Amino acid sequence: MRLSTETVISMLRRSQDNDTLGGRIWRARDALGMSARELADRLGVHVDTVSAWERDRSEPRTSRLFMLAGVLGVTPAWLIAGLGDAPKDELNGSAAAGLLSQLTHIRTLHEQTGKAIAALEAELARVLQDIR
């Protein structure tokens, strides 16, 4: 099945991301759980340069834009114009591992708190029994 040019353009417009270039750079970096410094190091630029791009104070040169798209795992078309699929906002592996670690820690604290409450209740019951 062939699609007309108008149909393709209409489909692209529906999937267009209306954020700015800087906003798309930030969102793609954030989706990877990557710091601005890590991105700067991977691209061979200063962290202030990445910060300026993300705040729309400046724009990367064409060659950097294509490198940026590759490092961030997005298409140049999405990065430049917001056309196509945005990076998924799902948790990446390292973020999920960190959250699981926190959850395990909180569950342990919850169990310890439950045991402490039970011990306190038992002691209170014993003290009240002795008073009567």
N, C-alpha and C positions, 0 to 999 in steps of 0.2 A: 504494500500500500504506500503510495506516495502522498506526501503532505504538501499543500501549497505553501508558498512563501509566507502568505498572510497568516496561515494557521500556525506555522512555526514561530513567527514573530509574536503572535497572540499568546502562544504557550510560554515563550520566553518572558513576556511581560508579566504574566501571571506568577511566574516563579522569580521575578526580579526582587532583589534585596535592595531596599531603599536607604540603607545605611550609607555612611560616607566611606571612602577608601580607608581612612584611619580606623573607623569603627569596625570594618571588616577585618583589617589586619589584627586588631585587638581581639576580636571574637575568635578568629582562627587560632591565634596564639593561646588564648585562654582555653579553648576546647582541647588543646594538646597538653594543657597543664604546664606550659613552658613560660619561664620568666622572660622579661624583656632583655635581660643580660644574656640569657642562653640564646635567644634569637639573634641578638647582636653578634655574639661570638660565632654562631653558625654562619652568619652572613659576612663576617669580617668587617663590621661597622661598629661605631661607638654606640653605646646604649642610649645616649642622648639623641642619636639619629633615629633609632627605633621609636623612642618616646615622641619625637617631633612628628614622625609619620602617623602614629596612632592618635595624636591630637590634631591632625590635619594642619600642622604648621608648615610642613613641607611634604613633598612626594618623592618616592624613590625613582631613580632613573629606570628606564625600560629594562636594562639588563638585571638590575636588582629586583624589579617587580617579578620577573620570571623566576629568579632564584628564590624569592620570597614565597611565591606560589608553590614551588617544589618543596621547600622546607616545611611549609605549613600544611601541605597535603591538600591544597585546593586548586581549582583551575584558575589560570590567569584571567579568564573572562569573569569569573565570580569576584575575584579580588579587585579587578579594575572597574567593572560596571555592575556587579551584583547579579549577573546573569547565570542561571544554573543553580546547582545545589550548594547550600551553605554547609559548613562542617556541622556534624552532629553535636548537639549540646549534651550528649551522654557523658557519663564519667569515664575517664580513661583509666587504664589499669592501675597506675600509681595512685590516683586520687581514690579509687575504690578500695585499694589496699589500705590506705591511710584511714579511710572511714571505717572499714572493717576492724582495724586495730583499735580505733576509738570506741567502737561499739562493744568489742570484747572487753575492753578496760571498764567501760561503764557497767556492763553486765556483772563483772567481777565485783565492782563496788556495790552494786545492787544486792548481790548475794551476801556480801559481808555486812551490809547494813541490815538486811533481813535477819541474819544470825545475831547481830548485836541487839536488835529490837527484841527478838525472842529471849535472849539471855537477860535483858533488862526486865522484861515482863515476868520471867520466872523468878528473878531476884525480888522484884516488887511483890509478887504473890507470896514469896517466902517471908518477907519482912511484915507484910500485912497479916499473915497467918500467926507470926510470933507476937504481934501486938494484941491479937484477940485472945 
